[in-house]
Amino acid sequence: MRCMFCNSNMLESDKSKGLPVTIPGKGVAHTHCAEADLVKKRVFGNIHLADMEDDDLLELYELVQVEVNERSA
């Protein structure tokens, strides 16, 4: 069984890339490889930032700023 991102053996004793995780509908991957892929694609939770329209992205940005300011006050 190989990681779908780095193609290395998932069953090796080397855990430096993290434990195996199942990506629903895709396959298996190391935890760190899967997280790096999400960062590269700019995905947070179920939000695909790279796919958002500019107006929606700016609105989200403003909402996040308001929330951060409320919590730090």
N, C-alpha and C positions, 0 to 999 in steps of 0.2 A: 504494500500500500504506500503510495507516494503523495506528498503534499502537492495540492493543485497549484500552488504559487511558486515554490522553490524546487519542486520535483525531487526532493530528497526523501529518503526512506523514513516513514513515520514510526517504524517499530524499532529504530536504533535507540540505544540507551542514552544518547546525548539529548538532554532536555533543554539545551541553551536557546532553542527557538520556541519553547513553550510546549505545553501539552497538546495533544490532538484535539481538534474541535470539528464538529460536523457543520458544514455550510449547507443549509436546507436547499435542496434542488440542484446542488452543484457538486459536492464531494467533501473530502476531508482536507484539513490544513493544520499547520502549526498555529497556535494562538497568535504568536508575534507576526507571522506572515499574514494572517487574516486581518489583524489590526492595521498593519502597514498598508495593506490594499485599501482599506476603508479610508485611511488618511489620504492616500494618493488620489482616490476618487472623490474626496471631500464629502464624505457621508457621515452624518451624525444621527444616531438612532435610525429612524426611517426617513430622514430628510436628506435628499440628494442636492446639496448646495449648488453643485455645478449645473444642474438642470433647471434651477429656479429662474424665473423671469427677474429682470433687474429691479422692477418695482416691488415685487414680493420679497426679494433679498434685502432691500433697504428697509422695508417694513419690519422684517424679522430682526434686523440689526437694531432698529430703534426700540423694539420690544425688549430685546436682550439688554440694551443699555438701561432702560427704565427699571427692569428687574434687578440688575446689578446695583444700581443706585439706591433702590429701595432697601435692599438687603444690607448695604454698607452704611446706611443712615442710622 
